[in-house]
Amino acid sequence: MKIYDTAQGRRSAILQRLREDSTVTVAQLKEIFGVSEVTIRKDLRILQERKLLIRVHGGALMESNTNQTEPDEHNFSFKQMVNSREKQAIGKAAAAHIKDGDTILVDSGTTALEVVRNLHSFNNLTIVTTSVNAMLEAVKYRRFKVMLLGGLMRETSLSVVGPLAESNLKLFYCDKLFLGVDSFSVEAGLSTPNVEEASTNQVMISRAAEVIAVFDSSKVGKRALAFIASVDKLNTIVTDSSFPINMRNQLKSMNVNVETVNV
């Protein structure tokens, strides 16, 4: 009997393959182990519950990232693959809050990047961003004013932070800020693993007339190292339909609008 003829052996083999390749697909695993997609998806669900991997659409990623430069933080490409369908739907819904002629401020998050990918219906926007990825996406439209701020470049997110970025931000008045967060709770507010990013985000909030937080429900109920802001600094949260109903009611009582999207 092969080791992966048992469920435990098969799951161990899945983890070993992840250690070698960092990503796997359901189709690959089905072929390798000769079992159904239902069985593979059950394996991935159980391994995720044990915090040994992260499930993504069509497969899985390693939970840990040995190339991390900061605790609890994965690089941008990794984050893009996690809950990608939720992020795409959130970005599309959040973009509906924009009006032609707006000056929008976009932070470095993967969900905020999805907002920039949904600006096709606009003709006249000014986009100010700390994110290299958002800047590259925005210039594709060839009709917007796009401003990438200067500052210290963070390798994990390809974004700028620090005193120079914050000084540049203070030159602008922005209509709307699209802010992604790593962790969110009603009590602890918005937070991120990186102290410099938190400081830059705080300045971004101060320069925007309207603050729209964009994040999927996996970020809820968590707290990271560096505090960004309390929830009363937000006007709107755009998230997915798995966002807890009791938390929606709490936020409504605090005059924070919560808009959810179905995936």
Backbone as CSV, one residue per row, in Angstrom:
resi,resn,N_x,N_y,N_z,CA_x,CA_y,CA_z,C_x,C_y,C_z
1,MET,0.843,-1.205,0.000,0.000,0.000,0.000,0.876,1.253,0.000
2,LYS,0.569,2.186,-0.911,1.308,3.442,-0.953,0.891,4.325,0.222
3,ILE,1.823,5.183,0.644,1.542,6.027,1.809,0.316,6.904,1.591
4,TYR,0.098,7.340,0.316,-1.031,8.216,0.095,-2.318,7.479,-0.259
5,ASP,-2.344,6.163,-0.026,-3.604,5.436,-0.117,-4.469,5.691,1.106
6,THR,-3.885,6.232,2.164,-4.654,6.660,3.327,-4.831,8.168,3.270
7,ALA,-5.898,8.656,3.919,-6.167,10.097,3.906,-5.011,10.881,4.523
8,GLN,-4.500,10.381,5.663,-3.408,11.083,6.332,-2.145,11.084,5.468
9,GLY,-1.860,9.952,4.845,-0.695,9.885,3.978,-0.818,10.797,2.772
10,ARG,-2.025,10.852,2.205,-2.253,11.723,1.051,-2.073,13.190,1.437
11,ARG,-2.567,13.550,2.616,-2.443,14.952,3.054,-0.984,15.308,3.340
12,SER,-0.243,14.365,3.865,1.188,14.599,4.083,1.897,14.803,2.743
13,ALA,1.496,14.011,1.749,2.102,14.138,0.425,1.736,15.471,-0.228
14,ILE,0.518,15.944,0.025,0.111,17.256,-0.496,0.996,18.347,0.094
15,LEU,1.232,18.277,1.400,2.082,19.277,2.057,3.516,19.216,1.539
16,GLN,4.015,17.997,1.294,5.367,17.859,0.769,5.474,18.503,-0.608
17,ARG,4.448,18.304,-1.437,4.459,18.921,-2.769,4.410,20.443,-2.662
18,LEU,3.656,20.941,-1.703,3.597,22.388,-1.487,4.958,22.930,-1.050
19,ARG,5.660,22.191,-0.229,6.998,22.641,0.200,7.952,22.736,-0.987
20,GLU,7.732,21.878,-1.970,8.604,21.867,-3.151,8.213,22.932,-4.171
21,ASP,6.909,23.139,-4.374,6.438,24.014,-5.463,5.752,25.286,-4.991
22,SER,5.378,25.369,-3.724,4.688,26.497,-3.075,3.225,26.657,-3.493
23,THR,2.821,26.108,-4.649,1.412,26.131,-5.051,1.039,24.770,-5.635
24,VAL,-0.233,24.408,-5.485,-0.760,23.206,-6.125,-2.162,23.512,-6.627
25,THR,-2.624,22.738,-7.614,-3.997,22.876,-8.093,-4.766,21.590,-7.799
26,VAL,-6.075,21.743,-7.707,-6.924,20.575,-7.469,-6.759,19.568,-8.606
27,ALA,-6.688,20.069,-9.852,-6.553,19.184,-11.012,-5.261,18.365,-10.938
28,GLN,-4.155,19.017,-10.529,-2.882,18.299,-10.387,-2.984,17.203,-9.342
29,LEU,-3.544,17.529,-8.197,-3.623,16.577,-7.101,-4.559,15.415,-7.431
30,LYS,-5.626,15.702,-8.124,-6.546,14.645,-8.555,-5.811,13.635,-9.434
31,GLU,-4.986,14.146,-10.335,-4.246,13.287,-11.248,-3.178,12.477,-10.511
32,ILE,-2.485,13.127,-9.596,-1.401,12.465,-8.872,-1.917,11.327,-7.986
33,PHE,-3.004,11.608,-7.266,-3.460,10.652,-6.257,-4.588,9.739,-6.739
34,GLY,-5.137,10.019,-7.910,-6.169,9.146,-8.454,-7.444,9.120,-7.642
35,VAL,-7.786,10.280,-7.066,-9.035,10.396,-6.304,-9.880,11.514,-6.900
36,SER,-11.091,11.682,-6.391,-12.005,12.675,-6.946,-11.655,14.089,-6.500
37,GLU,-12.164,15.087,-7.221,-11.981,16.484,-6.824,-12.603,16.743,-5.456
38,VAL,-13.731,16.080,-5.183,-14.389,16.251,-3.880,-13.447,15.834,-2.755
39,THR,-12.754,14.719,-2.949,-11.808,14.228,-1.930,-10.648,15.200,-1.748
40,ILE,-10.102,15.694,-2.850,-8.988,16.646,-2.772,-9.427,17.926,-2.080
41,ARG,-10.601,18.431,-2.424,-11.085,19.669,-1.786,-11.294,19.462,-0.285
42,LYS,-11.743,18.253,0.101,-11.888,17.956,1.528,-10.515,17.947,2.204
43,ASP,-9.523,17.354,1.542,-8.158,17.354,2.082,-7.657,18.781,2.298
44,LEU,-7.861,19.629,1.295,-7.381,21.007,1.392,-8.107,21.766,2.490
45,ARG,-9.406,21.503,2.627,-10.171,22.173,3.685,-9.640,21.789,5.058
46,ILE,-9.384,20.502,5.263,-8.885,20.031,6.555,-7.496,20.603,6.842
47,LEU,-6.635,20.624,5.834,-5.290,21.171,6.023,-5.335,22.675,6.298
48,GLN,-6.292,23.364,5.685,-6.435,24.792,5.971,-6.917,25.006,7.401
49,GLU,-7.853,24.180,7.852,-8.343,24.299,9.225,-7.211,24.096,10.228
50,ARG,-6.232,23.299,9.847,-5.063,23.077,10.704,-3.978,24.133,10.502
51,LYS,-4.301,25.126,9.660,-3.404,26.250,9.377,-2.093,25.801,8.738
52,LEU,-2.191,24.773,7.873,-1.012,24.246,7.194,-0.915,24.728,5.751
53,LEU,-2.009,25.287,5.217,-1.994,25.850,3.872,-3.111,26.876,3.768
54,ILE,-3.127,27.576,2.659,-4.193,28.534,2.371,-4.864,28.129,1.072
55,ARG,-6.155,27.926,1.124,-6.893,27.557,-0.083,-7.137,28.782,-0.945
56,VAL,-6.987,28.619,-2.248,-7.312,29.646,-3.224,-8.177,28.996,-4.292
57,HIS,-8.713,29.815,-5.189,-9.580,29.291,-6.234,-8.815,28.271,-7.080
58,GLY,-9.277,27.029,-7.051,-8.673,25.987,-7.871,-7.465,25.297,-7.287
59,GLY,-7.081,25.618,-6.031,-5.897,24.984,-5.475,-5.548,25.485,-4.093
60,ALA,-4.241,25.557,-3.809,-3.790,25.958,-2.475,-2.378,26.517,-2.532
61,LEU,-2.024,27.284,-1.495,-0.693,27.862,-1.329,-0.147,27.457,0.035
62,MET,1.158,27.537,0.177,1.761,27.293,1.487,1.307,28.366,2.460
63,GLU,1.029,27.965,3.692,0.642,28.906,4.740,1.814,29.796,5.129
64,SER,2.987,29.220,5.280,4.158,29.999,5.694,4.959,30.427,4.485
65,ASN,5.634,31.572,4.613,6.456,32.113,3.539,7.848,32.366,4.098
66,THR,8.795,31.531,3.719,10.131,31.628,4.307,10.884,32.862,3.864
67,ASN,10.361,33.575,2.852,11.031,34.784,2.387,10.445,36.043,3.011
68,GLN,9.601,35.881,4.019,9.012,37.051,4.651,10.086,37.921,5.276
69,THR,9.914,39.235,5.128,10.818,40.166,5.785,10.205,40.715,7.061
70,GLU,8.902,40.493,7.259,8.228,40.982,8.448,7.294,39.905,8.960
71,PRO,7.085,39.809,10.274,6.193,38.796,10.816,4.780,38.967,10.276
72,ASP,4.096,37.832,10.032,2.682,37.818,9.648,2.412,38.490,8.323
73,GLU,3.410,38.640,7.472,3.171,39.337,6.217,3.709,38.541,5.036
74,HIS,2.865,38.331,4.040,3.260,37.669,2.807,3.516,38.719,1.736
75,ASN,4.205,38.316,0.659,4.460,39.281,-0.399,3.210,39.523,-1.243
76,PHE,3.276,40.528,-2.103,2.104,40.999,-2.844,1.544,39.916,-3.752
77,SER,2.409,39.190,-4.462,1.942,38.164,-5.383,1.184,37.064,-4.646
78,PHE,1.676,36.701,-3.472,0.995,35.700,-2.654,-0.392,36.200,-2.261
79,LYS,-0.466,37.431,-1.781,-1.745,37.977,-1.331,-2.763,38.053,-2.462
80,GLN,-2.308,38.348,-3.677,-3.226,38.448,-4.812,-3.970,37.144,-5.067
81,MET,-3.328,36.017,-4.744,-3.914,34.715,-5.030,-4.908,34.268,-3.970
82,VAL,-4.893,34.906,-2.815,-5.772,34.520,-1.717,-7.095,35.264,-1.822
83,ASN,-8.208,34.523,-1.831,-9.552,35.108,-1.930,-9.668,36.051,-3.127
84,SER,-9.119,35.635,-4.257,-9.060,36.520,-5.424,-10.438,36.889,-5.951
85,ARG,-11.388,35.958,-5.929,-12.725,36.279,-6.446,-13.429,37.300,-5.559
86,GLU,-13.251,37.157,-4.251,-13.834,38.140,-3.340,-13.241,39.521,-3.590
87,LYS,-11.938,39.584,-3.750,-11.275,40.873,-3.965,-11.724,41.528,-5.271
88,GLN,-11.886,40.734,-6.313,-12.344,41.276,-7.591,-13.744,41.861,-7.471
89,ALA,-14.636,41.145,-6.794,-16.011,41.627,-6.619,-16.050,42.879,-5.744
90,ILE,-15.234,42.905,-4.707,-15.176,44.075,-3.825,-14.647,45.290,-4.580
91,GLY,-13.586,45.088,-5.371,-13.021,46.198,-6.141,-14.027,46.799,-7.109
92,LYS,-14.786,45.952,-7.766,-15.801,46.426,-8.719,-16.883,47.221,-8.006
93,ALA,-17.346,46.727,-6.856,-18.382,47.431,-6.101,-17.868,48.754,-5.550
94,ALA,-16.635,48.763,-5.078,-16.067,49.988,-4.506,-15.890,51.066,-5.562
95,ALA,-15.530,50.672,-6.779,-15.340,51.643,-7.857,-16.623,52.391,-8.190
96,ALA,-17.763,51.811,-7.878,-19.054,52.461,-8.142,-19.253,53.700,-7.266
97,HIS,-18.438,53.869,-6.235,-18.529,55.055,-5.369,-17.831,56.269,-5.990
98,ILE,-17.089,56.063,-7.053,-16.317,57.142,-7.675,-17.198,57.933,-8.632
99,LYS,-16.922,59.225,-8.748,-17.580,60.091,-9.734,-16.529,60.687,-10.657
100,ASP,-16.906,60.900,-11.901,-15.974,61.548,-12.832,-15.525,62.886,-12.257
101,GLY,-14.252,63.159,-12.363,-13.691,64.393,-11.825,-13.086,64.222,-10.444
102,ASP,-13.293,63.080,-9.812,-12.751,62.838,-8.473,-11.228,62.742,-8.486
103,THR,-10.649,63.120,-7.354,-9.263,62.780,-7.055,-9.314,61.643,-6.052
104,ILE,-8.802,60.484,-6.443,-8.862,59.328,-5.555,-7.458,58.955,-5.081
105,LEU,-7.405,58.498,-3.853,-6.161,58.078,-3.223,-6.250,56.565,-3.028
106,VAL,-5.236,55.856,-3.497,-5.268,54.388,-3.488,-4.055,53.872,-2.732
107,ASP,-4.311,53.001,-1.760,-3.183,52.481,-0.996,-2.620,51.231,-1.668
108,SER,-1.773,50.501,-0.953,-0.976,49.450,-1.585,-1.600,48.062,-1.531
109,GLY,-2.795,47.916,-0.994,-3.384,46.596,-0.827,-3.824,45.954,-2.135
110,THR,-3.924,44.623,-2.110,-4.346,43.896,-3.303,-5.810,44.163,-3.642
111,THR,-6.650,44.393,-2.646,-8.056,44.698,-2.922,-8.200,46.122,-3.450
112,ALA,-7.404,47.049,-2.936,-7.412,48.416,-3.463,-6.982,48.427,-4.930
113,LEU,-6.052,47.536,-5.281,-5.634,47.432,-6.683,-6.807,47.041,-7.577
114,GLU,-7.713,46.210,-7.076,-8.878,45.810,-7.866,-9.810,46.989,-8.149
115,VAL,-9.807,47.988,-7.285,-10.582,49.208,-7.565,-10.050,49.867,-8.824
116,VAL,-8.730,49.983,-8.924,-8.105,50.634,-10.083,-8.389,49.852,-11.361
117,ARG,-8.586,48.577,-11.254,-8.877,47.747,-12.430,-10.320,47.884,-12.914
118,ASN,-11.109,48.716,-12.229,-12.523,48.874,-12.583,-12.894,50.333,-12.839
119,LEU,-12.019,51.043,-13.545,-12.241,52.470,-13.815,-12.573,52.745,-15.283
120,HIS,-13.005,51.720,-16.008,-13.219,51.843,-17.453,-14.279,52.875,-17.824
121,SER,-15.263,53.096,-16.972,-16.375,53.993,-17.317,-16.071,55.462,-17.058
122,PHE,-14.887,55.770,-16.531,-14.558,57.149,-16.186,-13.628,57.782,-17.229
123,ASN,-13.777,59.092,-17.387,-12.959,59.823,-18.352,-11.995,60.802,-17.699
124,ASN,-12.322,61.257,-16.507,-11.538,62.321,-15.896,-11.319,62.025,-14.417
125,LEU,-10.189,61.426,-14.106,-9.839,61.142,-12.717,-8.390,61.548,-12.457
126,THR,-8.127,61.924,-11.221,-6.753,62.073,-10.755,-6.524,60.975,-9.729
127,ILE,-5.497,60.171,-9.955,-5.219,59.027,-9.092,-3.881,59.252,-8.403
128,VAL,-3.910,59.326,-7.086,-2.710,59.483,-6.277,-2.509,58.170,-5.530
129,THR,-1.315,57.623,-5.575,-1.108,56.316,-4.958,0.295,56.146,-4.403
130,THR,0.393,55.290,-3.412,1.685,54.877,-2.856,2.138,53.554,-3.464
131,SER,1.344,52.991,-4.357,1.568,51.645,-4.868,2.093,51.642,-6.299
132,VAL,3.218,50.980,-6.518,3.745,50.827,-7.874,2.767,50.022,-8.730
133,ASN,2.181,48.971,-8.172,1.235,48.149,-8.922,0.001,48.943,-9.339
134,ALA,-0.536,49.758,-8.432,-1.702,50.581,-8.767,-1.355,51.621,-9.824
135,MET,-0.160,52.196,-9.727,0.275,53.177,-10.724,0.357,52.538,-12.109
136,LEU,0.974,51.357,-12.199,1.114,50.678,-13.485,-0.248,50.325,-14.076
137,GLU,-1.188,49.975,-13.225,-2.539,49.654,-13.700,-3.254,50.916,-14.169
138,ALA,-3.086,52.014,-13.434,-3.786,53.260,-13.759,-3.317,53.878,-15.072
139,VAL,-2.025,53.785,-15.367,-1.519,54.419,-16.592,-1.999,53.699,-17.848
140,LYS,-2.494,52.489,-17.718,-3.007,51.755,-18.878,-4.218,52.447,-19.507
141,TYR,-4.948,53.224,-18.698,-6.136,53.896,-19.223,-5.787,55.038,-20.172
142,ARG,-4.610,55.622,-20.033,-4.091,56.667,-20.921,-4.947,57.940,-20.946
143,ARG,-5.753,58.157,-19.920,-6.562,59.382,-19.904,-6.658,60.010,-18.512
144,PHE,-6.045,59.392,-17.523,-6.100,59.910,-16.160,-4.778,60.562,-15.764
145,LYS,-4.857,61.504,-14.832,-3.646,62.014,-14.200,-3.257,61.020,-13.112
146,VAL,-2.042,60.522,-13.182,-1.595,59.494,-12.236,-0.349,59.991,-11.511
147,MET,-0.388,59.976,-10.195,0.731,60.445,-9.389,1.191,59.348,-8.444
148,LEU,2.429,58.894,-8.620,3.044,57.943,-7.700,3.907,58.728,-6.730
149,LEU,3.623,58.594,-5.437,4.359,59.335,-4.426,5.763,58.763,-4.245
150,GLY,6.668,59.600,-3.794,8.016,59.145,-3.477,8.087,58.642,-2.051
151,GLY,9.174,57.969,-1.713,9.354,57.491,-0.351,10.190,56.231,-0.307
152,LEU,10.254,55.620,0.854,11.001,54.387,1.047,10.196,53.230,0.466
153,MET,10.815,52.465,-0.448,10.114,51.369,-1.120,10.110,50.117,-0.244
154,ARG,8.909,49.576,-0.031,8.765,48.303,0.676,8.756,47.174,-0.347
155,GLU,9.676,46.227,-0.192,9.824,45.147,-1.159,8.602,44.239,-1.190
156,THR,8.021,43.947,-0.028,6.915,42.987,0.030,5.673,43.480,-0.706
157,SER,5.427,44.785,-0.687,4.205,45.326,-1.280,4.452,46.219,-2.499
158,LEU,5.720,46.491,-2.821,6.057,47.448,-3.886,5.297,48.757,-3.688
159,SER,5.418,49.296,-2.485,4.758,50.558,-2.152,5.721,51.438,-1.369
160,VAL,5.413,52.729,-1.338,6.281,53.670,-0.641,5.668,54.056,0.702
161,VAL,6.537,54.229,1.682,6.123,54.614,3.029,7.144,55.603,3.570
162,GLY,6.895,56.072,4.787,7.889,56.888,5.472,7.678,58.386,5.351
163,PRO,8.595,59.166,5.931,8.439,60.626,6.006,8.294,61.304,4.650
164,LEU,9.032,60.874,3.625,8.937,61.508,2.310,7.553,61.274,1.704
165,ALA,7.056,60.060,1.785,5.714,59.763,1.278,4.665,60.584,2.027
166,GLU,4.812,60.677,3.330,3.848,61.417,4.137,3.894,62.914,3.839
167,SER,5.099,63.451,3.616,5.237,64.856,3.235,4.558,65.124,1.898
168,ASN,4.729,64.212,0.936,4.078,64.358,-0.365,2.562,64.288,-0.242
169,LEU,2.074,63.400,0.593,0.627,63.256,0.771,-0.022,64.546,1.257
170,LYS,0.691,65.287,2.077,0.133,66.509,2.662,-0.061,67.618,1.638
171,LEU,0.411,67.393,0.403,0.200,68.369,-0.677,-1.184,68.243,-1.320
172,PHE,-1.908,67.153,-1.019,-3.134,66.849,-1.747,-4.376,66.873,-0.864
173,TYR,-5.488,67.304,-1.492,-6.825,67.089,-0.945,-7.483,66.061,-1.850
174,CYS,-7.934,64.959,-1.299,-8.503,63.880,-2.107,-9.974,63.664,-1.758
175,ASP,-10.746,63.332,-2.770,-12.172,63.100,-2.546,-12.420,61.769,-1.836
176,LYS,-11.705,60.733,-2.256,-11.948,59.404,-1.693,-10.631,58.645,-1.533
177,LEU,-10.523,57.964,-0.420,-9.405,57.055,-0.168,-9.924,55.624,-0.200
178,PHE,-9.247,54.764,-0.970,-9.550,53.342,-0.966,-8.435,52.646,-0.195
179,LEU,-8.796,52.175,0.977,-7.816,51.676,1.938,-8.025,50.193,2.185
180,GLY,-7.011,49.389,1.910,-7.032,47.975,2.254,-6.351,47.763,3.589
181,VAL,-6.781,46.750,4.324,-6.175,46.505,5.636,-5.852,45.022,5.791
182,ASP,-4.869,44.730,6.632,-4.501,43.346,6.926,-5.362,42.756,8.028
183,SER,-5.807,43.613,8.959,-6.572,43.126,10.108,-7.624,44.162,10.485
184,PHE,-8.793,43.653,10.918,-9.896,44.553,11.265,-10.724,43.975,12.400
185,SER,-11.037,44.818,13.361,-12.044,44.483,14.365,-12.689,45.780,14.833
186,VAL,-13.910,45.665,15.336,-14.612,46.860,15.809,-13.867,47.470,16.986
187,GLU,-13.366,46.623,17.874,-12.698,47.113,19.084,-11.299,47.660,18.793
188,ALA,-10.511,46.916,18.017,-9.107,47.294,17.777,-8.932,48.164,16.551
189,GLY,-9.949,48.281,15.718,-9.859,49.108,14.525,-9.091,48.437,13.404
190,LEU,-8.389,49.244,12.613,-7.637,48.772,11.459,-6.165,48.677,11.838
191,SER,-5.505,47.603,11.384,-4.094,47.450,11.733,-3.342,46.705,10.645
192,THR,-2.015,46.764,10.731,-1.123,46.175,9.732,0.163,45.718,10.426
193,PRO,0.871,44.743,9.879,2.121,44.311,10.518,3.241,45.344,10.476
194,ASN,3.183,46.298,9.529,4.298,47.213,9.307,4.036,48.585,9.923
195,VAL,4.911,49.027,10.809,4.725,50.283,11.535,4.760,51.480,10.582
196,GLU,5.702,51.490,9.642,5.808,52.627,8.719,4.589,52.724,7.811
197,GLU,4.081,51.573,7.384,2.878,51.590,6.562,1.694,52.146,7.346
198,ALA,1.582,51.768,8.612,0.499,52.280,9.450,0.558,53.801,9.550
199,SER,1.743,54.342,9.735,1.910,55.791,9.830,1.514,56.478,8.522
200,THR,1.935,55.915,7.396,1.588,56.483,6.093,0.082,56.396,5.852
201,ASN,-0.536,55.282,6.243,-1.989,55.139,6.107,-2.732,56.187,6.924
202,GLN,-2.208,56.508,8.094,-2.850,57.521,8.937,-2.875,58.884,8.237
203,VAL,-1.779,59.227,7.574,-1.742,60.486,6.830,-2.709,60.431,5.639
204,MET,-2.782,59.292,4.974,-3.721,59.134,3.858,-5.152,59.406,4.317
205,ILE,-5.514,58.869,5.469,-6.865,59.077,6.006,-7.123,60.550,6.252
206,SER,-6.116,61.258,6.748,-6.291,62.685,7.056,-6.451,63.547,5.804
207,ARG,-6.056,63.043,4.636,-6.108,63.836,3.406,-7.343,63.533,2.553
208,ALA,-8.215,62.670,3.017,-9.367,62.262,2.209,-10.675,62.727,2.835
209,ALA,-11.569,63.231,1.988,-12.894,63.632,2.454,-13.754,62.426,2.801
210,GLU,-13.513,61.313,2.126,-14.291,60.095,2.360,-13.330,58.901,2.377
211,VAL,-13.450,58.070,3.408,-12.567,56.917,3.554,-13.376,55.647,3.328
212,ILE,-12.974,54.871,2.328,-13.657,53.633,1.970,-12.669,52.486,2.176
213,ALA,-12.944,51.647,3.156,-12.088,50.496,3.428,-12.554,49.322,2.581
214,VAL,-11.601,48.668,1.928,-11.924,47.538,1.053,-11.125,46.325,1.512
215,PHE,-11.814,45.283,1.956,-11.127,44.079,2.410,-12.126,42.932,2.468
216,ASP,-11.605,41.695,2.309,-12.482,40.535,2.381,-12.642,40.092,3.830
217,SER,-13.624,39.250,4.078,-14.010,38.913,5.445,-12.963,38.091,6.199
218,SER,-11.947,37.572,5.500,-10.889,36.827,6.198,-10.060,37.734,7.097
219,LYS,-10.153,39.043,6.917,-9.378,39.991,7.717,-10.083,40.357,9.030
220,VAL,-11.325,39.893,9.172,-12.154,40.322,10.298,-11.797,39.566,11.577
221,GLY,-11.854,40.290,12.704,-11.590,39.679,13.996,-10.116,39.482,14.280
222,LYS,-9.263,40.205,13.561,-7.821,40.071,13.737,-7.207,41.406,14.167
223,ARG,-6.035,41.325,14.745,-5.298,42.526,15.134,-3.827,42.313,14.820
224,ALA,-3.230,43.239,14.076,-1.811,43.172,13.739,-1.023,44.116,14.649
225,LEU,0.270,44.160,14.448,1.163,44.914,15.326,0.858,46.401,15.381
226,ALA,0.681,47.025,14.199,0.648,48.490,14.128,-0.768,49.009,13.894
227,PHE,-1.217,49.876,14.758,-2.543,50.481,14.684,-2.597,51.528,13.574
228,ILE,-3.646,51.472,12.747,-3.844,52.484,11.703,-4.876,53.510,12.152
229,ALA,-6.091,53.034,12.469,-7.164,53.963,12.828,-8.304,53.205,13.488
230,SER,-9.090,53.909,14.249,-10.318,53.336,14.805,-11.400,53.352,13.734
231,VAL,-12.442,52.557,13.927,-13.457,52.399,12.880,-14.253,53.679,12.634
232,ASP,-14.264,54.604,13.596,-15.029,55.835,13.384,-14.379,56.754,12.351
233,LYS,-13.180,56.408,11.885,-12.530,57.170,10.823,-13.027,56.739,9.432
234,LEU,-13.803,55.661,9.388,-14.289,55.132,8.113,-15.677,55.666,7.789
235,ASN,-15.911,55.903,6.523,-17.262,56.224,6.049,-17.981,54.975,5.564
236,THR,-17.235,54.138,4.844,-17.830,52.960,4.217,-16.849,51.799,4.266
237,ILE,-17.391,50.605,4.427,-16.632,49.372,4.272,-17.271,48.583,3.141
238,VAL,-16.464,48.170,2.170,-16.945,47.290,1.111,-16.255,45.948,1.319
239,THR,-17.065,44.902,1.496,-16.524,43.584,1.834,-17.420,42.518,1.218
240,ASP,-17.152,41.259,1.533,-17.970,40.184,0.969,-19.074,39.782,1.941
241,SER,-19.984,38.946,1.465,-21.199,38.629,2.213,-20.956,37.755,3.438
242,SER,-19.725,37.264,3.625,-19.406,36.494,4.825,-19.064,37.385,6.022
243,PHE,-19.058,38.684,5.810,-18.811,39.626,6.906,-19.896,39.425,7.961
244,PRO,-19.536,39.261,9.249,-20.522,38.917,10.290,-21.663,39.928,10.404
245,ILE,-22.878,39.410,10.473,-24.067,40.277,10.538,-24.069,41.101,11.818
246,ASN,-23.681,40.508,12.946,-23.678,41.268,14.202,-22.713,42.437,14.138
247,MET,-21.597,42.248,13.419,-20.634,43.329,13.274,-21.178,44.426,12.357
248,ARG,-21.935,44.020,11.340,-22.577,45.026,10.475,-23.489,45.923,11.296
249,ASN,-24.254,45.319,12.202,-25.180,46.098,13.033,-24.425,47.023,13.977
250,GLN,-23.326,46.536,14.537,-22.499,47.389,15.388,-22.007,48.610,14.629
251,LEU,-21.505,48.373,13.415,-20.950,49.462,12.619,-22.029,50.433,12.165
252,LYS,-23.204,49.915,11.868,-24.314,50.785,11.483,-24.642,51.755,12.609
253,SER,-24.611,51.273,13.848,-24.892,52.140,14.995,-23.814,53.192,15.188
254,MET,-22.637,52.957,14.567,-21.529,53.913,14.646,-21.456,54.788,13.389
255,ASN,-22.514,54.722,12.564,-22.607,55.508,11.317,-21.553,55.126,10.287
256,VAL,-21.163,53.866,10.311,-20.259,53.346,9.284,-21.088,52.455,8.363
257,ASN,-21.150,52.810,7.101,-21.917,52.034,6.132,-21.139,50.776,5.744
258,VAL,-21.809,49.628,5.749,-21.186,48.376,5.333,-21.912,47.865,4.084
259,GLU,-21.168,47.734,3.014,-21.717,47.255,1.749,-21.089,45.895,1.449
260,THR,-21.926,44.878,1.258,-21.401,43.531,1.011,-21.711,43.091,-0.414
261,VAL,-20.832,42.257,-0.952,-21.003,41.731,-2.316,-21.057,40.213,-2.252
262,ASN,-21.834,39.633,-3.131,-21.895,38.172,-3.249,-20.868,37.698,-4.243
263,VAL,-20.250,36.560,-3.968,-19.241,35.993,-4.866,-19.775,34.673,-5.380
